[in-house]
Amino acid sequence: MNLITPQNLLKHQEWRYAVKKFDASRKIDDSAWDALEQSLILSPSSFGLQPWKFLIITNQAMKERLKPASWNQSQVTDCSHHVVFCAKKNVSEAEVDQFVTSMAEVRGVELQSLKGYRDVMVGFAAKAEKEGWAQQWTTRQTYIALGNLMTSAAMLGIDTCPMEGFEPEKYDEILGLPARGLNAVVACCVGYRSPDDKYAKAKKVRFPAHELVERI
C-alpha cells in the first residue's frame, strides 16, 4: 500500500475549507464520486452497526426544494452532490441479526461463533431504546461518517461544506424520512469551489496546539 507522507496529509488539510461558493458548472466525475461513496460505506461505526443512511442529492429540482429549508444557502443548489446524513431512530434486533449474518458470510465463520457479540449488541441497542438515548447515539455516529467524507474528499482535491444550518424537520418531511425510521442530522455539500470565493485564500484561524492538545 502506498502511504501519503505526513507533509502531504497536512497540505491537503490546509487546502480544505468550508466552501462558501461552489462552481455550479463543475460536476464530480463518476469515478471520483464512486470512491467518495465507498468512503462513506467504509466509515467506522459503533459495533460496526452502521445506524445511518446517506441520501445523495444530485437532482436539481430536489436541491431547489431543499434550499429554503437550508437557510437559503446557495451551496445546496450550486454543489455537485448534496449529501444528507440520516440517523436511524433505533437499531432493532432484526437489524443486528442481519449484520451478524453478513459478518459470518464475509469472514467465513460459523454464525454460532458470533452469538456472544450478537447478544452484546442486542442488549446495548435495547438499553439505548429503553432509556431514551438511542437517537442520541445514532446521531453521533453520523458525524464520524461526515468527517471521513470530508477528509477523503480533500485527499482527492474535492471541496466540501459541512452544514448544520438547515431545518431538520422540513428535510424529514421533504425527503419522506419519518416513515423510514430516519431523521436528517447533518448535511454536506460536495463539489468544486468557485474561483471567486474569497474564503478560499483566507488563512485558517486555529488556537495554538498547546491550548488544544494535551499529551499525557
N, CA and C atoms as a LAMMPS dump frame, in Angstrom:
ITEM: TIMESTEP
0
ITEM: NUMBER OF ATOMS
648
ITEM: BOX BOUNDS ff ff ff
-5.0000000000000000e+02 5.0000000000000000e+02
-5.0000000000000000e+02 5.0000000000000000e+02
-5.0000000000000000e+02 5.0000000000000000e+02
ITEM: ATOMS id mol type element x y z
1 1 1 N 0.84 -1.194 0
2 1 2 C 0 0 0
3 1 3 C 0.881 1.252 0
4 2 1 N 0.581 2.189 -0.901
5 2 2 C 1.332 3.438 -0.953
6 2 3 C 0.726 4.437 0.026
7 3 1 N 1.503 4.832 1.015
8 3 2 C 1.027 5.765 2.019
9 3 3 C 1.441 7.186 1.659
10 4 1 N 0.584 8.147 1.972
11 4 2 C 0.96 9.534 1.74
12 4 3 C 1.909 9.973 2.847
13 5 1 N 2.655 11.004 2.579
14 5 2 C 3.6 11.495 3.576
15 5 3 C 2.874 12.387 4.574
16 6 1 N 3.423 12.54 5.777
17 6 2 C 2.825 13.481 6.736
18 6 3 C 2.694 14.887 6.155
19 7 1 N 3.666 15.291 5.347
20 7 2 C 3.631 16.622 4.752
21 7 3 C 2.453 16.766 3.791
22 8 1 N 2.208 15.721 2.995
23 8 2 C 1.092 15.77 2.053
24 8 3 C -0.247 15.757 2.766
25 9 1 N -0.317 15.012 3.855
26 9 2 C -1.547 14.987 4.637
27 9 3 C -1.895 16.395 5.114
28 10 1 N -0.925 17.066 5.702
29 10 2 C -1.17 18.415 6.22
30 10 3 C -1.426 19.412 5.091
31 11 1 N -0.802 19.187 3.951
32 11 2 C -1.026 20.063 2.804
33 11 3 C -2.489 20.004 2.377
34 12 1 N -3.044 18.798 2.331
35 12 2 C -4.449 18.653 1.955
36 12 3 C -5.375 19.236 3.023
37 13 1 N -5.012 19.079 4.27
38 13 2 C -5.839 19.629 5.34
39 13 3 C -5.821 21.16 5.325
40 14 1 N -4.666 21.731 4.998
41 14 2 C -4.58 23.19 4.891
42 14 3 C -5.389 23.698 3.696
43 15 1 N -5.401 22.927 2.635
44 15 2 C -6.126 23.309 1.417
45 15 3 C -7.635 23.297 1.636
46 16 1 N -8.101 22.382 2.453
47 16 2 C -9.535 22.225 2.692
48 16 3 C -10.098 23.396 3.487
49 17 1 N -11.28 23.799 3.141
50 17 2 C -12.015 24.778 3.935
51 17 3 C -13.499 24.578 3.658
52 18 1 N -14.345 25.172 4.47
53 18 2 C -15.783 25.066 4.259
54 18 3 C -16.183 26.046 3.155
55 19 1 N -16.425 25.522 1.978
56 19 2 C -16.679 26.347 0.799
57 19 3 C -17.946 27.183 0.975
58 20 1 N -17.82 28.453 0.666
59 20 2 C -18.968 29.353 0.749
60 20 3 C -19.657 29.534 -0.592
61 21 1 N -18.897 29.301 -1.677
62 21 2 C -19.467 29.462 -3.013
63 21 3 C -18.902 28.385 -3.934
64 22 1 N -19.785 27.531 -4.421
65 22 2 C -19.377 26.464 -5.337
66 22 3 C -19.483 26.927 -6.788
67 23 1 N -18.703 26.283 -7.644
68 23 2 C -18.792 26.489 -9.098
69 23 3 C -19.887 25.547 -9.604
70 24 1 N -21.048 26.113 -9.889
71 24 2 C -22.199 25.296 -10.278
72 24 3 C -21.997 24.578 -11.604
73 25 1 N -21.026 25.02 -12.393
74 25 2 C -20.795 24.406 -13.711
75 25 3 C -19.938 23.149 -13.633
76 26 1 N -19.297 22.91 -12.494
77 26 2 C -18.393 21.76 -12.368
78 26 3 C -19.059 20.624 -11.59
79 27 1 N -18.986 19.442 -12.143
80 27 2 C -19.556 18.267 -11.506
81 27 3 C -18.456 17.241 -11.222
82 28 1 N -18.637 16.493 -10.183
83 28 2 C -17.685 15.435 -9.828
84 28 3 C -17.877 14.269 -10.795
85 29 1 N -16.789 13.765 -11.371
86 29 2 C -16.941 12.656 -12.313
87 29 3 C -17.276 11.369 -11.57
88 30 1 N -17.785 10.411 -12.303
89 30 2 C -18.321 9.187 -11.702
90 30 3 C -17.28 8.416 -10.911
91 31 1 N -16.062 8.317 -11.433
92 31 2 C -15.051 7.516 -10.74
93 31 3 C -14.681 8.135 -9.4
94 32 1 N -14.559 9.464 -9.38
95 32 2 C -14.242 10.138 -8.118
96 32 3 C -15.4 10.011 -7.138
97 33 1 N -16.625 10.183 -7.655
98 33 2 C -17.754 10.076 -6.732
99 33 3 C -17.888 8.66 -6.19
100 34 1 N -17.681 7.673 -7.041
101 34 2 C -17.769 6.278 -6.576
102 34 3 C -16.806 6.035 -5.415
103 35 1 N -15.607 6.608 -5.509
104 35 2 C -14.63 6.456 -4.424
105 35 3 C -15.132 7.131 -3.152
106 36 1 N -15.709 8.317 -3.28
107 36 2 C -16.228 9.014 -2.104
108 36 3 C -17.409 8.265 -1.498
109 37 1 N -18.236 7.703 -2.352
110 37 2 C -19.379 6.935 -1.854
111 37 3 C -18.889 5.708 -1.083
112 38 1 N -17.857 5.068 -1.608
113 38 2 C -17.299 3.921 -0.901
114 38 3 C -16.654 4.348 0.416
115 39 1 N -16.084 5.552 0.453
116 39 2 C -15.505 6.024 1.712
117 39 3 C -16.591 6.2 2.763
118 40 1 N -17.775 6.615 2.334
119 40 2 C -18.904 6.693 3.264
120 40 3 C -19.25 5.31 3.802
121 41 1 N -19.33 4.357 2.892
122 41 2 C -19.68 2.985 3.286
123 41 3 C -18.632 2.402 4.223
124 42 1 N -17.363 2.754 4.013
125 42 2 C -16.273 2.22 4.825
126 42 3 C -16.084 2.955 6.149
127 43 1 N -16.889 3.976 6.406
128 43 2 C -16.756 4.732 7.651
129 43 3 C -16.972 3.826 8.857
130 44 1 N -16.191 4.026 9.917
131 44 2 C -16.367 3.221 11.129
132 44 3 C -17.625 3.639 11.886
133 45 1 N -18.159 2.708 12.646
134 45 2 C -19.328 2.994 13.482
135 45 3 C -19.296 2.086 14.703
136 46 1 N -20.041 2.458 15.704
137 46 2 C -20.088 1.686 16.938
138 46 3 C -20.566 0.259 16.668
139 47 1 N -19.785 -0.713 17.094
140 47 2 C -20.033 -2.142 16.847
141 47 3 C -19.977 -2.493 15.361
142 48 1 N -19.785 -1.493 14.492
143 48 2 C -19.865 -1.738 13.052
144 48 3 C -21.289 -1.783 12.533
145 49 1 N -22.258 -1.295 13.343
146 49 2 C -23.674 -1.458 13.018
147 49 3 C -24.197 -0.494 11.955
148 50 1 N -23.476 0.562 11.665
149 50 2 C -23.856 1.493 10.596
150 50 3 C -25.302 1.974 10.732
151 51 1 N -25.624 2.661 11.836
152 51 2 C -27.014 3.062 12.071
153 51 3 C -27.399 4.331 11.313
154 52 1 N -27.231 4.297 10.002
155 52 2 C -27.407 5.503 9.206
156 52 3 C -27.862 5.186 7.798
157 53 1 N -28.198 6.239 7.085
158 53 2 C -28.477 6.176 5.65
159 53 3 C -27.938 7.469 5.058
160 54 1 N -27.285 7.364 3.901
161 54 2 C -26.751 8.546 3.234
162 54 3 C -27.588 8.823 1.99
163 55 1 N -28.235 9.966 1.95
164 55 2 C -29.016 10.354 0.78
165 55 3 C -28.166 11.293 -0.075
166 56 1 N -27.926 10.885 -1.316
167 56 2 C -27.09 11.655 -2.223
168 56 3 C -28.006 12.409 -3.185
169 57 1 N -28.074 13.718 -3.032
170 57 2 C -28.989 14.523 -3.827
171 57 3 C -28.236 15.165 -4.984
172 58 1 N -28.555 14.74 -6.203
173 58 2 C -27.985 15.353 -7.404
174 58 3 C -29.077 15.964 -8.275
175 59 1 N -30.327 15.582 -8.041
176 59 2 C -31.449 16.115 -8.8
177 59 3 C -31.617 17.598 -8.483
178 60 1 N -31.52 18.438 -9.498
179 60 2 C -31.547 19.878 -9.265
180 60 3 C -32.874 20.355 -8.694
181 61 1 N -33.955 19.74 -9.133
182 61 2 C -35.266 20.132 -8.615
183 61 3 C -35.369 19.844 -7.12
184 62 1 N -34.795 18.724 -6.687
185 62 2 C -34.827 18.403 -5.262
186 62 3 C -33.932 19.366 -4.475
187 63 1 N -32.789 19.725 -5.045
188 63 2 C -31.926 20.71 -4.391
189 63 3 C -32.683 22.027 -4.188
190 64 1 N -33.43 22.426 -5.205
191 64 2 C -34.185 23.675 -5.117
192 64 3 C -35.254 23.588 -4.033
193 65 1 N -35.847 22.421 -3.87
194 65 2 C -36.846 22.241 -2.805
195 65 3 C -36.202 22.326 -1.428
196 66 1 N -34.982 21.821 -1.322
197 66 2 C -34.302 21.803 -0.031
198 66 3 C -33.688 23.148 0.338
199 67 1 N -33.438 23.99 -0.658
200 67 2 C -32.743 25.254 -0.387
201 67 3 C -33.458 26.138 0.635
202 68 1 N -34.773 26.363 0.531
203 68 2 C -35.431 27.202 1.537
204 68 3 C -35.317 26.634 2.946
205 69 1 N -35.252 25.302 3.049
206 69 2 C -35.108 24.655 4.361
207 69 3 C -33.651 24.625 4.801
208 70 1 N -32.779 25.174 3.969
209 70 2 C -31.339 25.232 4.256
210 70 3 C -30.884 26.673 4.454
211 71 1 N -31.78 27.473 5.017
212 71 2 C -31.498 28.895 5.259
213 71 3 C -31.122 29.607 3.959
214 72 1 N -31.655 29.086 2.84
215 72 2 C -31.417 29.666 1.515
216 72 3 C -29.932 29.765 1.151
217 73 1 N -29.152 28.84 1.647
218 73 2 C -27.721 28.832 1.331
219 73 3 C -27.501 28.287 -0.083
220 74 1 N -26.757 29.034 -0.868
221 74 2 C -26.565 28.686 -2.276
222 74 3 C -25.736 27.424 -2.474
223 75 1 N -24.961 27.037 -1.459
224 75 2 C -24.146 25.833 -1.601
225 75 3 C -25.004 24.614 -1.95
226 76 1 N -26.214 24.579 -1.423
227 76 2 C -27.096 23.422 -1.636
228 76 3 C -27.428 23.238 -3.106
229 77 1 N -27.699 24.333 -3.807
230 77 2 C -28.085 24.224 -5.208
231 77 3 C -26.895 24.275 -6.161
232 78 1 N -25.777 24.853 -5.724
233 78 2 C -24.627 25.006 -6.625
234 78 3 C -23.623 23.861 -6.551
235 79 1 N -23.666 23.074 -5.492
236 79 2 C -22.712 21.971 -5.364
237 79 3 C -23.037 20.86 -6.351
238 80 1 N -22.101 19.957 -6.533
239 80 2 C -22.31 18.811 -7.421
240 80 3 C -23.196 17.76 -6.757
241 81 1 N -22.873 17.411 -5.514
242 81 2 C -23.612 16.397 -4.761
243 81 3 C -23.928 16.946 -3.365
244 82 1 N -25.17 16.868 -2.986
245 82 2 C -25.586 17.306 -1.653
246 82 3 C -25.895 16.043 -0.847
247 83 1 N -25.105 15.807 0.186
248 83 2 C -25.24 14.574 0.976
249 83 3 C -25.992 14.878 2.274
250 84 1 N -27.073 14.151 2.491
251 84 2 C -27.838 14.284 3.729
252 84 3 C -27.571 13.048 4.582
253 85 1 N -27.047 13.278 5.768
254 85 2 C -26.72 12.189 6.685
255 85 3 C -27.933 11.949 7.585
256 86 1 N -28.497 10.757 7.471
257 86 2 C -29.697 10.414 8.226
258 86 3 C -29.366 9.348 9.268
259 87 1 N -29.869 9.558 10.471
260 87 2 C -29.649 8.585 11.544
261 87 3 C -30.898 7.745 11.742
262 88 1 N -30.703 6.478 12.029
263 88 2 C -31.835 5.624 12.386
264 88 3 C -32.328 6.012 13.775
265 89 1 N -33.624 5.91 13.979
266 89 2 C -34.183 6.271 15.281
267 89 3 C -33.798 5.254 16.349
268 90 1 N -33.556 4.037 15.923
269 90 2 C -33.057 2.992 16.817
270 90 3 C -32.537 1.852 15.955
271 91 1 N -31.894 0.885 16.593
272 91 2 C -31.404 -0.304 15.889
273 91 3 C -32.13 -1.51 16.456
274 92 1 N -32.867 -2.194 15.61
275 92 2 C -33.686 -3.318 16.048
276 92 3 C -32.877 -4.605 16.164
277 93 1 N -33.44 -5.57 16.829
278 93 2 C -32.809 -6.885 16.951
279 93 3 C -32.654 -7.525 15.575
280 94 1 N -33.652 -7.324 14.712
281 94 2 C -33.591 -7.89 13.358
282 94 3 C -32.413 -7.301 12.578
283 95 1 N -32.142 -6.001 12.769
284 95 2 C -31.022 -5.38 12.078
285 95 3 C -29.683 -5.898 12.6
286 96 1 N -29.615 -6.145 13.894
287 96 2 C -28.404 -6.743 14.455
288 96 3 C -28.191 -8.129 13.858
289 97 1 N -29.257 -8.91 13.767
290 97 2 C -29.141 -10.258 13.205
291 97 3 C -28.704 -10.214 11.74
292 98 1 N -29.22 -9.248 10.998
293 98 2 C -28.812 -9.088 9.604
294 98 3 C -27.318 -8.794 9.511
295 99 1 N -26.842 -7.928 10.396
296 99 2 C -25.424 -7.565 10.407
297 99 3 C -24.558 -8.761 10.784
298 100 1 N -24.972 -9.501 11.791
299 100 2 C -24.196 -10.654 12.238
300 100 3 C -24.148 -11.734 11.156
301 101 1 N -25.269 -11.956 10.492
302 101 2 C -25.299 -12.933 9.4
303 101 3 C -24.347 -12.528 8.284
304 102 1 N -24.35 -11.253 7.955
305 102 2 C -23.434 -10.754 6.93
306 102 3 C -21.98 -10.919 7.367
307 103 1 N -21.702 -10.641 8.64
308 103 2 C -20.343 -10.795 9.154
309 103 3 C -19.866 -12.237 9.033
310 104 1 N -20.739 -13.171 9.363
311 104 2 C -20.38 -14.59 9.276
312 104 3 C -20.064 -14.988 7.834
313 105 1 N -20.86 -14.482 6.901
314 105 2 C -20.664 -14.818 5.495
315 105 3 C -19.37 -14.202 4.951
316 106 1 N -19.152 -12.927 5.244
317 106 2 C -17.993 -12.218 4.703
318 106 3 C -16.685 -12.767 5.274
319 107 1 N -16.703 -13.095 6.56
320 107 2 C -15.474 -13.538 7.219
321 107 3 C -15.314 -15.057 7.237
322 108 1 N -16.326 -15.758 6.743
323 108 2 C -16.23 -17.207 6.648
324 108 3 C -16.177 -17.913 7.99
325 109 1 N -17 -17.459 8.931
326 109 2 C -17.039 -18.087 10.251
327 109 3 C -18.439 -18.601 10.526
328 110 1 N -18.538 -19.494 11.511
329 110 2 C -19.84 -20.028 11.886
330 110 3 C -20.669 -18.949 12.578
331 111 1 N -21.941 -18.892 12.215
332 111 2 C -22.839 -17.903 12.813
333 111 3 C -22.875 -18.03 14.325
334 112 1 N -22.844 -19.264 14.81
335 112 2 C -22.923 -19.517 16.246
336 112 3 C -21.737 -18.907 17.002
337 113 1 N -20.59 -18.81 16.313
338 113 2 C -19.402 -18.278 16.968
339 113 3 C -19.544 -16.79 17.288
340 114 1 N -20.519 -16.138 16.676
341 114 2 C -20.745 -14.709 16.885
342 114 3 C -21.884 -14.419 17.853
343 115 1 N -22.399 -15.466 18.491
344 115 2 C -23.559 -15.284 19.368
345 115 3 C -23.264 -14.316 20.513
346 116 1 N -22.081 -14.416 21.099
347 116 2 C -21.754 -13.54 22.218
348 116 3 C -21.743 -12.08 21.789
349 117 1 N -21.132 -11.821 20.645
350 117 2 C -21.085 -10.457 20.124
351 117 3 C -22.485 -9.971 19.778
352 118 1 N -23.256 -10.865 19.19
353 118 2 C -24.637 -10.53 18.822
354 118 3 C -25.444 -10.151 20.047
355 119 1 N -25.317 -10.907 21.111
356 119 2 C -26.084 -10.636 22.323
357 119 3 C -25.688 -9.312 22.971
358 120 1 N -24.4 -8.977 22.907
359 120 2 C -23.944 -7.692 23.443
360 120 3 C -24.583 -6.542 22.669
361 121 1 N -24.596 -6.65 21.355
362 121 2 C -25.173 -5.594 20.531
363 121 3 C -26.674 -5.456 20.759
364 122 1 N -27.362 -6.582 20.835
365 122 2 C -28.807 -6.547 21.079
366 122 3 C -29.099 -5.902 22.431
367 123 1 N -28.314 -6.276 23.432
368 123 2 C -28.507 -5.716 24.767
369 123 3 C -28.241 -4.218 24.794
370 124 1 N -27.201 -3.792 24.094
371 124 2 C -26.865 -2.366 24.04
372 124 3 C -27.978 -1.572 23.367
373 125 1 N -28.434 -2.059 22.213
374 125 2 C -29.473 -1.354 21.465
375 125 3 C -30.777 -1.29 22.249
376 126 1 N -31.11 -2.389 22.932
377 126 2 C -32.343 -2.423 23.726
378 126 3 C -32.257 -1.453 24.9
379 127 1 N -31.096 -1.395 25.539
380 127 2 C -30.902 -0.476 26.655
381 127 3 C -31.014 0.976 26.195
382 128 1 N -30.412 1.265 25.039
383 128 2 C -30.453 2.627 24.5
384 128 3 C -31.885 3.059 24.211
385 129 1 N -32.67 2.151 23.645
386 129 2 C -34.062 2.493 23.333
387 129 3 C -34.892 2.633 24.609
388 130 1 N -34.699 1.73 25.561
389 130 2 C -35.467 1.761 26.799
390 130 3 C -35.193 3.023 27.602
391 131 1 N -33.918 3.447 27.629
392 131 2 C -33.532 4.608 28.431
393 131 3 C -33.64 5.923 27.658
394 132 1 N -34.031 5.837 26.388
395 132 2 C -34.325 7.045 25.626
396 132 3 C -33.151 7.763 24.996
397 133 1 N -32.018 7.082 24.855
398 133 2 C -30.875 7.755 24.23
399 133 3 C -30.407 7.078 22.93
400 134 1 N -31.257 6.237 22.367
401 134 2 C -30.909 5.571 21.105
402 134 3 C -30.695 6.587 19.992
403 135 1 N -31.572 7.596 19.928
404 135 2 C -31.457 8.616 18.887
405 135 3 C -30.182 9.439 19.053
406 136 1 N -29.809 9.723 20.287
407 136 2 C -28.56 10.467 20.523
408 136 3 C -27.358 9.663 20.048
409 137 1 N -27.386 8.377 20.322
410 137 2 C -26.279 7.5 19.931
411 137 3 C -26.148 7.437 18.413
412 138 1 N -27.25 7.165 17.711
413 138 2 C -27.174 7.046 16.252
414 138 3 C -26.817 8.385 15.608
415 139 1 N -27.291 9.473 16.196
416 139 2 C -26.972 10.797 15.677
417 139 3 C -25.473 11.069 15.741
418 140 1 N -24.869 10.754 16.86
419 140 2 C -23.425 10.997 16.999
420 140 3 C -22.624 10.169 15.999
421 141 1 N -23.117 8.999 15.675
422 141 2 C -22.409 8.144 14.727
423 141 3 C -22.28 8.807 13.36
424 142 1 N -23.311 9.554 12.953
425 142 2 C -23.281 10.13 11.609
426 142 3 C -22.131 11.118 11.435
427 143 1 N -21.706 11.74 12.53
428 143 2 C -20.619 12.721 12.42
429 143 3 C -19.277 12.046 12.139
430 144 1 N -19.153 10.783 12.508
431 144 2 C -17.944 10.028 12.147
432 144 3 C -17.862 9.911 10.629
433 145 1 N -18.998 9.56 10.012
434 145 2 C -19.041 9.412 8.557
435 145 3 C -18.828 10.757 7.863
436 146 1 N -19.376 11.827 8.438
437 146 2 C -19.181 13.159 7.865
438 146 3 C -17.702 13.516 7.816
439 147 1 N -17.002 13.319 8.921
440 147 2 C -15.574 13.622 8.95
441 147 3 C -14.796 12.791 7.95
442 148 1 N -15.18 11.536 7.823
443 148 2 C -14.49 10.651 6.881
444 148 3 C -14.69 11.124 5.446
445 149 1 N -15.914 11.549 5.122
446 149 2 C -16.188 12.046 3.774
447 149 3 C -15.378 13.301 3.481
448 150 1 N -15.33 14.234 4.421
449 150 2 C -14.628 15.489 4.196
450 150 3 C -13.125 15.27 3.997
451 151 1 N -12.557 14.398 4.812
452 151 2 C -11.125 14.115 4.674
453 151 3 C -10.838 13.401 3.363
454 152 1 N -11.675 12.431 3.014
455 152 2 C -11.485 11.692 1.755
456 152 3 C -11.586 12.631 0.562
457 153 1 N -12.552 13.534 0.595
458 153 2 C -12.72 14.486 -0.498
459 153 3 C -11.492 15.38 -0.633
460 154 1 N -10.982 15.87 0.491
461 154 2 C -9.801 16.735 0.455
462 154 3 C -8.616 16.022 -0.168
463 155 1 N -8.467 14.731 0.115
464 155 2 C -7.358 13.975 -0.447
465 155 3 C -7.475 13.841 -1.965
466 156 1 N -8.707 13.978 -2.483
467 156 2 C -8.926 13.901 -3.932
468 156 3 C -8.992 15.285 -4.576
469 157 1 N -8.786 16.332 -3.779
470 157 2 C -8.875 17.68 -4.327
471 157 3 C -10.301 18.109 -4.609
472 158 1 N -11.24 17.548 -3.846
473 158 2 C -12.655 17.882 -3.991
474 158 3 C -13.105 18.636 -2.751
475 159 1 N -13.906 19.659 -2.97
476 159 2 C -14.303 20.551 -1.886
477 159 3 C -15.577 20.103 -1.185
478 160 1 N -15.712 20.567 0.052
479 160 2 C -16.893 20.243 0.848
480 160 3 C -17.321 21.453 1.678
481 161 1 N -18.552 21.4 2.12
482 161 2 C -19.054 22.375 3.085
483 161 3 C -20.016 21.646 4.012
484 162 1 N -19.579 21.317 5.243
485 162 2 C -20.488 20.667 6.19
486 162 3 C -21.577 21.646 6.588
487 163 1 N -22.766 21.134 6.854
488 163 2 C -23.888 22.028 7.059
489 163 3 C -24.854 21.517 8.128
490 164 1 N -24.909 22.259 9.235
491 164 2 C -25.968 22.048 10.217
492 164 3 C -27.034 23.128 10.08
493 165 1 N -26.747 24.126 9.242
494 165 2 C -27.662 25.243 9.054
495 165 3 C -28.821 24.897 8.145
496 166 1 N -29.693 24.048 8.626
497 166 2 C -30.913 23.714 7.889
498 166 3 C -31.977 23.299 8.905
499 167 1 N -33.192 23.167 8.45
500 167 2 C -34.305 22.796 9.324
501 167 3 C -34.559 21.291 9.188
502 168 1 N -34.087 20.496 10.143
503 168 2 C -34.195 19.047 10.028
504 168 3 C -35.62 18.549 9.814
505 169 1 N -36.582 19.161 10.501
506 169 2 C -37.967 18.699 10.369
507 169 3 C -38.47 18.866 8.934
508 170 1 N -38.087 19.969 8.295
509 170 2 C -38.51 20.184 6.913
510 170 3 C -37.791 19.234 5.965
511 171 1 N -36.516 18.984 6.217
512 171 2 C -35.794 17.984 5.43
513 171 3 C -36.496 16.636 5.566
514 172 1 N -36.838 16.276 6.803
515 172 2 C -37.504 14.995 7.044
516 172 3 C -38.788 14.892 6.229
517 173 1 N -39.546 15.982 6.223
518 173 2 C -40.821 15.999 5.503
519 173 3 C -40.612 15.9 3.998
520 174 1 N -39.718 16.708 3.466
521 174 2 C -39.478 16.725 2.02
522 174 3 C -38.951 15.386 1.52
523 175 1 N -38.079 14.767 2.303
524 175 2 C -37.441 13.511 1.884
525 175 3 C -38.188 12.266 2.352
526 176 1 N -39.287 12.458 3.054
527 176 2 C -40.097 11.324 3.499
528 176 3 C -39.392 10.408 4.482
529 177 1 N -38.665 10.994 5.412
530 177 2 C -37.825 10.19 6.305
531 177 3 C -38.558 9.544 7.485
532 178 1 N -39.539 10.203 8.105
533 178 2 C -40.18 9.578 9.281
534 178 3 C -40.73 8.185 9.016
535 179 1 N -41.318 7.984 7.864
536 179 2 C -41.892 6.676 7.534
537 179 3 C -40.821 5.603 7.388
538 180 1 N -39.581 6.038 7.237
539 180 2 C -38.474 5.096 7.065
540 180 3 C -37.678 4.919 8.356
541 181 1 N -38.165 5.531 9.432
542 181 2 C -37.468 5.409 10.71
543 181 3 C -36.16 6.16 10.737
544 182 1 N -36.095 7.268 9.968
545 182 2 C -34.872 8.049 9.848
546 182 3 C -35.145 9.513 10.164
547 183 1 N -34.096 10.231 10.485
548 183 2 C -34.2 11.682 10.552
549 183 3 C -32.898 12.313 10.084
550 184 1 N -33.015 13.478 9.445
551 184 2 C -31.852 14.191 8.94
552 184 3 C -31.089 14.814 10.1
553 185 1 N -29.778 14.614 10.109
554 185 2 C -28.946 15.079 11.215
555 185 3 C -28.015 16.202 10.786
556 186 1 N -27.307 15.978 9.689
557 186 2 C -26.331 16.942 9.194
558 186 3 C -26.237 16.72 7.688
559 187 1 N -25.704 17.706 6.986
560 187 2 C -25.561 17.585 5.538
561 187 3 C -24.168 18.035 5.128
562 188 1 N -23.814 17.73 3.891
563 188 2 C -22.515 18.155 3.388
564 188 3 C -22.616 18.389 1.881
565 189 1 N -22.309 19.599 1.474
566 189 2 C -22.27 19.924 0.058
567 189 3 C -20.887 19.545 -0.474
568 190 1 N -20.858 18.892 -1.632
569 190 2 C -19.603 18.396 -2.195
570 190 3 C -19.501 18.845 -3.652
571 191 1 N -18.354 19.381 -4.014
572 191 2 C -18.166 19.837 -5.391
573 191 3 C -16.843 20.552 -5.543
574 192 1 N -16.864 21.66 -6.268
575 192 2 C -15.634 22.409 -6.512
576 192 3 C -15.865 23.887 -6.223
577 193 1 N -14.919 24.482 -5.532
578 193 2 C -15.013 25.893 -5.163
579 193 3 C -15.069 26.802 -6.383
580 194 1 N -15.786 27.891 -6.225
581 194 2 C -15.819 28.905 -7.273
582 194 3 C -14.506 29.688 -7.252
583 195 1 N -13.988 30.071 -8.42
584 195 2 C -12.741 30.84 -8.456
585 195 3 C -12.825 32.156 -7.694
586 196 1 N -14.044 32.694 -7.533
587 196 2 C -14.169 33.974 -6.848
588 196 3 C -14.678 33.85 -5.41
589 197 1 N -14.536 32.652 -4.834
590 197 2 C -14.853 32.509 -3.413
591 197 3 C -13.673 33.056 -2.607
592 198 1 N -13.859 34.214 -2.045
593 198 2 C -12.751 34.89 -1.357
594 198 3 C -12.235 34.111 -0.155
595 199 1 N -13.057 33.228 0.392
596 199 2 C -12.65 32.486 1.587
597 199 3 C -11.629 31.394 1.275
598 200 1 N -11.475 31.082 -0.008
599 200 2 C -10.53 30.026 -0.39
600 200 3 C -9.096 30.389 -0.012
601 201 1 N -8.792 31.661 -0.023
602 201 2 C -7.424 32.101 0.264
603 201 3 C -7.257 32.633 1.688
604 202 1 N -8.33 32.607 2.446
605 202 2 C -8.241 33.096 3.828
606 202 3 C -7.435 32.122 4.673
607 203 1 N -6.536 32.637 5.485
608 203 2 C -5.737 31.778 6.344
609 203 3 C -6.598 31.168 7.435
610 204 1 N -6.3 29.913 7.761
611 204 2 C -7.043 29.241 8.827
612 204 3 C -6.712 29.882 10.169
613 205 1 N -7.718 29.992 11.007
614 205 2 C -7.538 30.534 12.349
615 205 3 C -7.796 29.415 13.346
616 206 1 N -6.749 28.984 14.001
617 206 2 C -6.851 27.899 14.971
618 206 3 C -6.112 28.301 16.25
619 207 1 N -6.607 27.83 17.385
620 207 2 C -5.886 28.055 18.626
621 207 3 C -4.578 27.274 18.566
622 208 1 N -3.558 27.732 19.268
623 208 2 C -2.27 27.034 19.239
624 208 3 C -2.392 25.626 19.816
625 209 1 N -1.487 24.76 19.373
626 209 2 C -1.536 23.352 19.759
627 209 3 C -1.541 23.15 21.265
628 210 1 N -0.768 23.972 21.988
629 210 2 C -0.678 23.754 23.433
630 210 3 C -1.989 24.041 24.158
631 211 1 N -2.903 24.763 23.493
632 211 2 C -4.203 25.01 24.097
633 211 3 C -5.222 23.938 23.747
634 212 1 N -4.962 23.209 22.685
635 212 2 C -5.924 22.213 22.206
636 212 3 C -5.504 20.775 22.454
637 213 1 N -4.205 20.549 22.528
638 213 2 C -3.694 19.176 22.641
639 213 3 C -2.921 19.036 23.945
640 214 1 N -3.264 17.99 24.669
641 214 2 C -2.545 17.698 25.897
642 214 3 C -2.037 16.254 25.834
643 215 1 N -0.751 16.103 25.907
644 215 2 C -0.153 14.772 25.853
645 215 3 C 0.078 14.275 27.268
646 216 1 N -0.458 13.124 27.56
647 216 2 C -0.361 12.559 28.908
648 216 3 C 0.43 11.251 28.874
